[in-house]
């Protein structure tokens, strides 16, 4: 995969995962309340950049490890 496609895929994947995970985890903590709805956007705006940076760093370890592991499965 070329670098441009990889970055776009990471942006899209981390957007969706940060949106869903921040919403689910904050709703579990706060319940489906007005407070939860007010806090979710802020939680998402914190989670998305973190998710992008962390997946960018971790992918350099995970992709080669997955390729090696796939040979044994």
PDB file of N, CA, C and O in Angstrom:
ATOM      1  N   UNK A   1       0.857  -1.182   0.000  1.00  0.00           N
ATOM      2  CA  UNK A   1       0.000   0.000   0.000  1.00  0.00           C
ATOM      3  C   UNK A   1       0.898   1.238   0.000  1.00  0.00           C
ATOM      4  O   UNK A   1       1.856   1.328   0.767  1.00  0.00           O
ATOM      5  N   UNK A   2       0.566   2.189  -0.876  1.00  0.00           N
ATOM      6  CA  UNK A   2       1.384   3.397  -0.921  1.00  0.00           C
ATOM      7  C   UNK A   2       1.138   4.256   0.326  1.00  0.00           C
ATOM      8  O   UNK A   2       0.137   4.100   1.025  1.00  0.00           O
ATOM      9  N   UNK A   3       2.074   5.155   0.576  1.00  0.00           N
ATOM     10  CA  UNK A   3       2.047   5.949   1.823  1.00  0.00           C
ATOM     11  C   UNK A   3       0.781   6.807   1.938  1.00  0.00           C
ATOM     12  O   UNK A   3       0.217   6.919   3.026  1.00  0.00           O
ATOM     13  N   UNK A   4       0.330   7.409   0.844  1.00  0.00           N
ATOM     14  CA  UNK A   4      -0.862   8.253   0.864  1.00  0.00           C
ATOM     15  C   UNK A   4      -2.094   7.431   1.261  1.00  0.00           C
ATOM     16  O   UNK A   4      -2.892   7.867   2.090  1.00  0.00           O
ATOM     17  N   UNK A   5      -2.243   6.259   0.675  1.00  0.00           N
ATOM     18  CA  UNK A   5      -3.377   5.384   1.000  1.00  0.00           C
ATOM     19  C   UNK A   5      -3.301   4.906   2.438  1.00  0.00           C
ATOM     20  O   UNK A   5      -4.323   4.817   3.117  1.00  0.00           O
ATOM     21  N   UNK A   6      -2.104   4.600   2.907  1.00  0.00           N
ATOM     22  CA  UNK A   6      -1.925   4.147   4.280  1.00  0.00           C
ATOM     23  C   UNK A   6      -2.338   5.232   5.280  1.00  0.00           C
ATOM     24  O   UNK A   6      -3.030   4.946   6.257  1.00  0.00           O
ATOM     25  N   UNK A   7      -1.920   6.454   5.039  1.00  0.00           N
ATOM     26  CA  UNK A   7      -2.281   7.557   5.937  1.00  0.00           C
ATOM     27  C   UNK A   7      -3.785   7.816   5.896  1.00  0.00           C
ATOM     28  O   UNK A   7      -4.403   8.030   6.939  1.00  0.00           O
ATOM     29  N   UNK A   8      -4.382   7.798   4.698  1.00  0.00           N
ATOM     30  CA  UNK A   8      -5.830   7.979   4.599  1.00  0.00           C
ATOM     31  C   UNK A   8      -6.588   6.860   5.311  1.00  0.00           C
ATOM     32  O   UNK A   8      -7.579   7.114   5.996  1.00  0.00           O
ATOM     33  N   UNK A   9      -6.124   5.633   5.149  1.00  0.00           N
ATOM     34  CA  UNK A   9      -6.763   4.504   5.833  1.00  0.00           C
ATOM     35  C   UNK A   9      -6.645   4.662   7.346  1.00  0.00           C
ATOM     36  O   UNK A   9      -7.601   4.394   8.074  1.00  0.00           O
ATOM     37  N   UNK A  10      -5.484   5.093   7.820  1.00  0.00           N
ATOM     38  CA  UNK A  10      -5.305   5.301   9.259  1.00  0.00           C
ATOM     39  C   UNK A  10      -6.194   6.425   9.768  1.00  0.00           C
ATOM     40  O   UNK A  10      -6.769   6.313  10.851  1.00  0.00           O
ATOM     41  N   UNK A  11      -6.316   7.506   9.008  1.00  0.00           N
ATOM     42  CA  UNK A  11      -7.199   8.604   9.412  1.00  0.00           C
ATOM     43  C   UNK A  11      -8.647   8.125   9.521  1.00  0.00           C
ATOM     44  O   UNK A  11      -9.334   8.420  10.498  1.00  0.00           O
ATOM     45  N   UNK A  12      -9.103   7.382   8.508  1.00  0.00           N
ATOM     46  CA  UNK A  12     -10.483   6.904   8.506  1.00  0.00           C
ATOM     47  C   UNK A  12     -10.720   5.874   9.603  1.00  0.00           C
ATOM     48  O   UNK A  12     -11.734   5.926  10.299  1.00  0.00           O
ATOM     49  N   UNK A  13      -9.792   4.942   9.758  1.00  0.00           N
ATOM     50  CA  UNK A  13      -9.951   3.891  10.761  1.00  0.00           C
ATOM     51  C   UNK A  13      -9.905   4.471  12.173  1.00  0.00           C
ATOM     52  O   UNK A  13     -10.732   4.120  13.014  1.00  0.00           O
ATOM     53  N   UNK A  14      -8.955   5.346  12.434  1.00  0.00           N
ATOM     54  CA  UNK A  14      -8.863   5.918  13.778  1.00  0.00           C
ATOM     55  C   UNK A  14     -10.034   6.846  14.069  1.00  0.00           C
ATOM     56  O   UNK A  14     -10.471   6.943  15.216  1.00  0.00           O
ATOM     57  N   UNK A  15     -10.556   7.542  13.036  1.00  0.00           N
ATOM     58  CA  UNK A  15     -11.744   8.368  13.228  1.00  0.00           C
ATOM     59  C   UNK A  15     -12.908   7.509  13.711  1.00  0.00           C
ATOM     60  O   UNK A  15     -13.553   7.822  14.712  1.00  0.00           O
ATOM     61  N   UNK A  16     -13.167   6.423  12.987  1.00  0.00           N
ATOM     62  CA  UNK A  16     -14.295   5.562  13.333  1.00  0.00           C
ATOM     63  C   UNK A  16     -14.111   4.886  14.690  1.00  0.00           C
ATOM     64  O   UNK A  16     -15.049   4.817  15.484  1.00  0.00           O
ATOM     65  N   UNK A  17     -12.919   4.396  14.952  1.00  0.00           N
ATOM     66  CA  UNK A  17     -12.671   3.718  16.223  1.00  0.00           C
ATOM     67  C   UNK A  17     -12.727   4.701  17.395  1.00  0.00           C
ATOM     68  O   UNK A  17     -13.299   4.381  18.437  1.00  0.00           O
ATOM     69  N   UNK A  18     -12.148   5.878  17.241  1.00  0.00           N
ATOM     70  CA  UNK A  18     -12.187   6.869  18.323  1.00  0.00           C
ATOM     71  C   UNK A  18     -13.621   7.332  18.575  1.00  0.00           C
ATOM     72  O   UNK A  18     -14.025   7.504  19.725  1.00  0.00           O
ATOM     73  N   UNK A  19     -14.388   7.532  17.508  1.00  0.00           N
ATOM     74  CA  UNK A  19     -15.779   7.948  17.662  1.00  0.00           C
ATOM     75  C   UNK A  19     -16.569   6.888  18.421  1.00  0.00           C
ATOM     76  O   UNK A  19     -17.266   7.197  19.388  1.00  0.00           O
ATOM     77  N   UNK A  20     -16.457   5.642  17.980  1.00  0.00           N
ATOM     78  CA  UNK A  20     -17.222   4.560  18.617  1.00  0.00           C
ATOM     79  C   UNK A  20     -16.739   4.257  20.028  1.00  0.00           C
ATOM     80  O   UNK A  20     -17.550   4.126  20.944  1.00  0.00           O
ATOM     81  N   UNK A  21     -15.443   4.144  20.210  1.00  0.00           N
ATOM     82  CA  UNK A  21     -14.918   3.779  21.529  1.00  0.00           C
ATOM     83  C   UNK A  21     -15.142   4.892  22.551  1.00  0.00           C
ATOM     84  O   UNK A  21     -15.508   4.613  23.693  1.00  0.00           O
ATOM     85  N   UNK A  22     -14.928   6.148  22.156  1.00  0.00           N
ATOM     86  CA  UNK A  22     -15.158   7.232  23.121  1.00  0.00           C
ATOM     87  C   UNK A  22     -16.639   7.308  23.481  1.00  0.00           C
ATOM     88  O   UNK A  22     -16.987   7.562  24.634  1.00  0.00           O
ATOM     89  N   UNK A  23     -17.504   7.091  22.506  1.00  0.00           N
ATOM     90  CA  UNK A  23     -18.942   7.108  22.790  1.00  0.00           C
ATOM     91  C   UNK A  23     -19.367   5.958  23.680  1.00  0.00           C
ATOM     92  O   UNK A  23     -20.098   6.161  24.650  1.00  0.00           O
ATOM     93  N   UNK A  24     -18.919   4.756  23.365  1.00  0.00           N
ATOM     94  CA  UNK A  24     -19.307   3.580  24.151  1.00  0.00           C
ATOM     95  C   UNK A  24     -18.748   3.646  25.566  1.00  0.00           C
ATOM     96  O   UNK A  24     -19.479   3.428  26.532  1.00  0.00           O
ATOM     97  N   UNK A  25     -17.465   3.943  25.697  1.00  0.00           N
ATOM     98  CA  UNK A  25     -16.849   3.940  27.024  1.00  0.00           C
ATOM     99  C   UNK A  25     -17.394   5.059  27.903  1.00  0.00           C
ATOM    100  O   UNK A  25     -17.616   4.856  29.097  1.00  0.00           O
ATOM    101  N   UNK A  26     -17.612   6.241  27.324  1.00  0.00           N
ATOM    102  CA  UNK A  26     -18.160   7.326  28.149  1.00  0.00           C
ATOM    103  C   UNK A  26     -19.622   7.064  28.499  1.00  0.00           C
ATOM    104  O   UNK A  26     -20.080   7.470  29.567  1.00  0.00           O
ATOM    105  N   UNK A  27     -20.364   6.388  27.609  1.00  0.00           N
ATOM    106  CA  UNK A  27     -21.747   6.064  27.946  1.00  0.00           C
ATOM    107  C   UNK A  27     -21.807   5.004  29.043  1.00  0.00           C
ATOM    108  O   UNK A  27     -22.685   5.048  29.904  1.00  0.00           O
ATOM    109  N   UNK A  28     -20.881   4.059  29.013  1.00  0.00           N
ATOM    110  CA  UNK A  28     -20.831   3.070  30.093  1.00  0.00           C
ATOM    111  C   UNK A  28     -20.523   3.736  31.430  1.00  0.00           C
ATOM    112  O   UNK A  28     -21.059   3.340  32.464  1.00  0.00           O
ATOM    113  N   UNK A  29     -19.660   4.745  31.406  1.00  0.00           N
ATOM    114  CA  UNK A  29     -19.286   5.436  32.645  1.00  0.00           C
ATOM    115  C   UNK A  29     -20.390   6.374  33.135  1.00  0.00           C
ATOM    116  O   UNK A  29     -20.655   6.450  34.334  1.00  0.00           O
ATOM    117  N   UNK A  30     -21.031   7.085  32.209  1.00  0.00           N
ATOM    118  CA  UNK A  30     -21.987   8.125  32.598  1.00  0.00           C
ATOM    119  C   UNK A  30     -23.442   7.739  32.401  1.00  0.00           C
ATOM    120  O   UNK A  30     -24.340   8.371  32.956  1.00  0.00           O
ATOM    121  N   UNK A  31     -23.670   6.705  31.613  1.00  0.00           N
ATOM    122  CA  UNK A  31     -25.045   6.356  31.257  1.00  0.00           C
ATOM    123  C   UNK A  31     -25.512   7.234  30.113  1.00  0.00           C
ATOM    124  O   UNK A  31     -24.890   8.255  29.818  1.00  0.00           O
ATOM    125  N   UNK A  32     -26.615   6.841  29.457  1.00  0.00           N
ATOM    126  CA  UNK A  32     -27.117   7.627  28.322  1.00  0.00           C
ATOM    127  C   UNK A  32     -27.844   8.884  28.810  1.00  0.00           C
ATOM    128  O   UNK A  32     -29.073   8.956  28.796  1.00  0.00           O
ATOM    129  N   UNK A  33     -27.067   9.856  29.236  1.00  0.00           N
ATOM    130  CA  UNK A  33     -27.616  11.077  29.830  1.00  0.00           C
ATOM    131  C   UNK A  33     -27.223  12.298  29.008  1.00  0.00           C
ATOM    132  O   UNK A  33     -26.459  12.198  28.048  1.00  0.00           O
ATOM    133  N   UNK A  34     -27.749  13.434  29.394  1.00  0.00           N
ATOM    134  CA  UNK A  34     -27.384  14.692  28.740  1.00  0.00           C
ATOM    135  C   UNK A  34     -25.907  15.014  28.994  1.00  0.00           C
ATOM    136  O   UNK A  34     -25.229  15.560  28.123  1.00  0.00           O
ATOM    137  N   UNK A  35     -25.424  14.681  30.163  1.00  0.00           N
ATOM    138  CA  UNK A  35     -24.001  14.905  30.485  1.00  0.00           C
ATOM    139  C   UNK A  35     -23.128  14.110  29.527  1.00  0.00           C
ATOM    140  O   UNK A  35     -22.117  14.614  29.037  1.00  0.00           O
ATOM    141  N   UNK A  36     -23.515  12.875  29.261  1.00  0.00           N
ATOM    142  CA  UNK A  36     -22.763  12.037  28.313  1.00  0.00           C
ATOM    143  C   UNK A  36     -22.741  12.681  26.935  1.00  0.00           C
ATOM    144  O   UNK A  36     -21.687  12.752  26.303  1.00  0.00           O
ATOM    145  N   UNK A  37     -23.895  13.151  26.462  1.00  0.00           N
ATOM    146  CA  UNK A  37     -23.959  13.776  25.134  1.00  0.00           C
ATOM    147  C   UNK A  37     -23.118  15.046  25.055  1.00  0.00           C
ATOM    148  O   UNK A  37     -22.555  15.348  24.003  1.00  0.00           O
ATOM    149  N   UNK A  38     -23.027  15.786  26.144  1.00  0.00           N
ATOM    150  CA  UNK A  38     -22.196  17.004  26.152  1.00  0.00           C
ATOM    151  C   UNK A  38     -20.712  16.655  26.170  1.00  0.00           C
ATOM    152  O   UNK A  38     -19.906  17.358  25.559  1.00  0.00           O
ATOM    153  N   UNK A  39     -20.338  15.576  26.863  1.00  0.00           N
ATOM    154  CA  UNK A  39     -18.924  15.219  27.002  1.00  0.00           C
ATOM    155  C   UNK A  39     -18.366  14.416  25.833  1.00  0.00           C
ATOM    156  O   UNK A  39     -17.164  14.468  25.573  1.00  0.00           O
ATOM    157  N   UNK A  40     -19.203  13.686  25.133  1.00  0.00           N
ATOM    158  CA  UNK A  40     -18.718  12.800  24.072  1.00  0.00           C
ATOM    159  C   UNK A  40     -17.898  13.536  23.007  1.00  0.00           C
ATOM    160  O   UNK A  40     -16.810  13.068  22.672  1.00  0.00           O
ATOM    161  N   UNK A  41     -18.367  14.665  22.460  1.00  0.00           N
ATOM    162  CA  UNK A  41     -17.544  15.337  21.440  1.00  0.00           C
ATOM    163  C   UNK A  41     -16.152  15.711  21.948  1.00  0.00           C
ATOM    164  O   UNK A  41     -15.169  15.566  21.222  1.00  0.00           O
ATOM    165  N   UNK A  42     -16.064  16.187  23.180  1.00  0.00           N
ATOM    166  CA  UNK A  42     -14.758  16.551  23.745  1.00  0.00           C
ATOM    167  C   UNK A  42     -13.878  15.307  23.886  1.00  0.00           C
ATOM    168  O   UNK A  42     -12.694  15.333  23.551  1.00  0.00           O
ATOM    169  N   UNK A  43     -14.467  14.224  24.382  1.00  0.00           N
ATOM    170  CA  UNK A  43     -13.723  12.973  24.525  1.00  0.00           C
ATOM    171  C   UNK A  43     -13.227  12.480  23.171  1.00  0.00           C
ATOM    172  O   UNK A  43     -12.097  12.008  23.053  1.00  0.00           O
ATOM    173  N   UNK A  44     -14.077  12.592  22.148  1.00  0.00           N
ATOM    174  CA  UNK A  44     -13.683  12.171  20.802  1.00  0.00           C
ATOM    175  C   UNK A  44     -12.537  13.022  20.262  1.00  0.00           C
ATOM    176  O   UNK A  44     -11.596  12.494  19.668  1.00  0.00           O
ATOM    177  N   UNK A  45     -12.615  14.345  20.467  1.00  0.00           N
ATOM    178  CA  UNK A  45     -11.563  15.226  19.961  1.00  0.00           C
ATOM    179  C   UNK A  45     -10.214  14.968  20.625  1.00  0.00           C
ATOM    180  O   UNK A  45      -9.168  15.269  20.049  1.00  0.00           O
ATOM    181  N   UNK A  46     -10.235  14.421  21.812  1.00  0.00           N
ATOM    182  CA  UNK A  46      -8.996  14.016  22.481  1.00  0.00           C
ATOM    183  C   UNK A  46      -8.550  12.644  21.970  1.00  0.00           C
ATOM    184  O   UNK A  46      -7.365  12.415  21.732  1.00  0.00           O
ATOM    185  N   UNK A  47      -9.513  11.742  21.807  1.00  0.00           N
ATOM    186  CA  UNK A  47      -9.194  10.356  21.444  1.00  0.00           C
ATOM    187  C   UNK A  47      -8.680  10.213  20.015  1.00  0.00           C
ATOM    188  O   UNK A  47      -7.777   9.412  19.772  1.00  0.00           O
ATOM    189  N   UNK A  48      -9.228  10.967  19.065  1.00  0.00           N
ATOM    190  CA  UNK A  48      -8.859  10.753  17.668  1.00  0.00           C
ATOM    191  C   UNK A  48      -7.391  11.052  17.381  1.00  0.00           C
ATOM    192  O   UNK A  48      -6.719  10.198  16.802  1.00  0.00           O
ATOM    193  N   UNK A  49      -6.855  12.217  17.751  1.00  0.00           N
ATOM    194  CA  UNK A  49      -5.425  12.439  17.492  1.00  0.00           C
ATOM    195  C   UNK A  49      -4.534  11.423  18.209  1.00  0.00           C
ATOM    196  O   UNK A  49      -3.524  10.977  17.665  1.00  0.00           O
ATOM    197  N   UNK A  50      -4.917  11.064  19.432  1.00  0.00           N
ATOM    198  CA  UNK A  50      -4.132  10.052  20.157  1.00  0.00           C
ATOM    199  C   UNK A  50      -4.153   8.720  19.426  1.00  0.00           C
ATOM    200  O   UNK A  50      -3.117   8.071  19.278  1.00  0.00           O
ATOM    201  N   UNK A  51      -5.327   8.312  18.970  1.00  0.00           N
ATOM    202  CA  UNK A  51      -5.447   7.046  18.242  1.00  0.00           C
ATOM    203  C   UNK A  51      -4.610   7.072  16.966  1.00  0.00           C
ATOM    204  O   UNK A  51      -3.953   6.085  16.635  1.00  0.00           O
ATOM    205  N   UNK A  52      -4.630   8.189  16.254  1.00  0.00           N
ATOM    206  CA  UNK A  52      -3.860   8.284  15.014  1.00  0.00           C
ATOM    207  C   UNK A  52      -2.363   8.157  15.281  1.00  0.00           C
ATOM    208  O   UNK A  52      -1.678   7.371  14.627  1.00  0.00           O
ATOM    209  N   UNK A  53      -1.864   8.919  16.228  1.00  0.00           N
ATOM    210  CA  UNK A  53      -0.430   8.886  16.537  1.00  0.00           C
ATOM    211  C   UNK A  53      -0.017   7.503  17.043  1.00  0.00           C
ATOM    212  O   UNK A  53       1.009   6.967  16.625  1.00  0.00           O
ATOM    213  N   UNK A  54      -0.815   6.931  17.938  1.00  0.00           N
ATOM    214  CA  UNK A  54      -0.466   5.625  18.493  1.00  0.00           C
ATOM    215  C   UNK A  54      -0.497   4.528  17.438  1.00  0.00           C
ATOM    216  O   UNK A  54       0.391   3.676  17.422  1.00  0.00           O
ATOM    217  N   UNK A  55      -1.497   4.525  16.552  1.00  0.00           N
ATOM    218  CA  UNK A  55      -1.533   3.494  15.509  1.00  0.00           C
ATOM    219  C   UNK A  55      -0.397   3.692  14.513  1.00  0.00           C
ATOM    220  O   UNK A  55       0.142   2.719  13.986  1.00  0.00           O
ATOM    221  N   UNK A  56      -0.033   4.942  14.253  1.00  0.00           N
ATOM    222  CA  UNK A  56       1.082   5.201  13.349  1.00  0.00           C
ATOM    223  C   UNK A  56       2.378   4.617  13.919  1.00  0.00           C
ATOM    224  O   UNK A  56       3.178   4.040  13.183  1.00  0.00           O
ATOM    225  N   UNK A  57       2.579   4.769  15.220  1.00  0.00           N
ATOM    226  CA  UNK A  57       3.777   4.226  15.875  1.00  0.00           C
ATOM    227  C   UNK A  57       3.724   2.703  15.980  1.00  0.00           C
ATOM    228  O   UNK A  57       4.698   2.017  15.669  1.00  0.00           O
ATOM    229  N   UNK A  58       2.603   2.192  16.411  1.00  0.00           N
ATOM    230  CA  UNK A  58       2.470   0.755  16.657  1.00  0.00           C
ATOM    231  C   UNK A  58       2.449  -0.047  15.360  1.00  0.00           C
ATOM    232  O   UNK A  58       2.890  -1.196  15.339  1.00  0.00           O
ATOM    233  N   UNK A  59       1.940   0.546  14.276  1.00  0.00           N
ATOM    234  CA  UNK A  59       1.834  -0.197  13.018  1.00  0.00           C
ATOM    235  C   UNK A  59       3.199  -0.663  12.502  1.00  0.00           C
ATOM    236  O   UNK A  59       3.289  -1.678  11.812  1.00  0.00           O
ATOM    237  N   UNK A  60       4.230   0.057  12.828  1.00  0.00           N
ATOM    238  CA  UNK A  60       5.579  -0.335  12.395  1.00  0.00           C
ATOM    239  C   UNK A  60       6.036  -1.626  13.075  1.00  0.00           C
ATOM    240  O   UNK A  60       6.900  -2.332  12.555  1.00  0.00           O
ATOM    241  N   UNK A  61       5.467  -1.926  14.213  1.00  0.00           N
ATOM    242  CA  UNK A  61       5.772  -3.164  14.928  1.00  0.00           C
ATOM    243  C   UNK A  61       4.769  -4.251  14.557  1.00  0.00           C
ATOM    244  O   UNK A  61       5.139  -5.404  14.337  1.00  0.00           O
ATOM    245  N   UNK A  62       3.490  -3.867  14.490  1.00  0.00           N
ATOM    246  CA  UNK A  62       2.421  -4.845  14.324  1.00  0.00           C
ATOM    247  C   UNK A  62       2.411  -5.481  12.933  1.00  0.00           C
ATOM    248  O   UNK A  62       2.276  -6.700  12.826  1.00  0.00           O
ATOM    249  N   UNK A  63       2.550  -4.696  11.871  1.00  0.00           N
ATOM    250  CA  UNK A  63       2.483  -5.263  10.525  1.00  0.00           C
ATOM    251  C   UNK A  63       3.561  -6.308  10.271  1.00  0.00           C
ATOM    252  O   UNK A  63       3.236  -7.385   9.770  1.00  0.00           O
ATOM    253  N   UNK A  64       4.823  -6.049  10.590  1.00  0.00           N
ATOM    254  CA  UNK A  64       5.831  -7.105  10.412  1.00  0.00           C
ATOM    255  C   UNK A  64       5.582  -8.319  11.319  1.00  0.00           C
ATOM    256  O   UNK A  64       5.787  -9.458  10.898  1.00  0.00           O
ATOM    257  N   UNK A  65       5.144  -8.081  12.550  1.00  0.00           N
ATOM    258  CA  UNK A  65       4.852  -9.186  13.457  1.00  0.00           C
ATOM    259  C   UNK A  65       3.696 -10.023  12.928  1.00  0.00           C
ATOM    260  O   UNK A  65       3.735 -11.251  13.005  1.00  0.00           O
ATOM    261  N   UNK A  66       2.682  -9.381  12.401  1.00  0.00           N
ATOM    262  CA  UNK A  66       1.535 -10.122  11.837  1.00  0.00           C
ATOM    263  C   UNK A  66       1.964 -10.927  10.624  1.00  0.00           C
ATOM    264  O   UNK A  66       1.512 -12.058  10.444  1.00  0.00           O
ATOM    265  N   UNK A  67       2.824 -10.369   9.794  1.00  0.00           N
ATOM    266  CA  UNK A  67       3.302 -11.108   8.612  1.00  0.00           C
ATOM    267  C   UNK A  67       4.089 -12.345   9.038  1.00  0.00           C
ATOM    268  O   UNK A  67       3.945 -13.410   8.437  1.00  0.00           O
ATOM    269  N   UNK A  68       4.915 -12.208  10.067  1.00  0.00           N
ATOM    270  CA  UNK A  68       5.667 -13.376  10.553  1.00  0.00           C
ATOM    271  C   UNK A  68       4.734 -14.408  11.173  1.00  0.00           C
ATOM    272  O   UNK A  68       4.885 -15.606  10.931  1.00  0.00           O
ATOM    273  N   UNK A  69       3.777 -13.956  11.965  1.00  0.00           N
ATOM    274  CA  UNK A  69       2.839 -14.861  12.608  1.00  0.00           C
ATOM    275  C   UNK A  69       1.959 -15.578  11.594  1.00  0.00           C
ATOM    276  O   UNK A  69       1.626 -16.748  11.778  1.00  0.00           O
ATOM    277  N   UNK A  70       1.588 -14.894  10.545  1.00  0.00           N
ATOM    278  CA  UNK A  70       0.719 -15.492   9.509  1.00  0.00           C
ATOM    279  C   UNK A  70       1.384 -16.698   8.843  1.00  0.00           C
ATOM    280  O   UNK A  70       0.692 -17.593   8.358  1.00  0.00           O
ATOM    281  N   UNK A  71       2.686 -16.728   8.815  1.00  0.00           N
ATOM    282  CA  UNK A  71       3.384 -17.892   8.233  1.00  0.00           C
ATOM    283  C   UNK A  71       3.174 -19.151   9.045  1.00  0.00           C
ATOM    284  O   UNK A  71       3.287 -20.254   8.510  1.00  0.00           O
ATOM    285  N   UNK A  72       2.867 -19.011  10.340  1.00  0.00           N
ATOM    286  CA  UNK A  72       2.711 -20.162  11.229  1.00  0.00           C
ATOM    287  C   UNK A  72       1.256 -20.561  11.445  1.00  0.00           C
ATOM    288  O   UNK A  72       0.974 -21.595  12.050  1.00  0.00           O
ATOM    289  N   UNK A  73       0.347 -19.752  10.957  1.00  0.00           N
ATOM    290  CA  UNK A  73      -1.081 -20.054  11.163  1.00  0.00           C
ATOM    291  C   UNK A  73      -1.644 -20.746   9.932  1.00  0.00           C
ATOM    292  O   UNK A  73      -2.827 -21.084   9.901  1.00  0.00           O
TER     293      UNK A  73
END
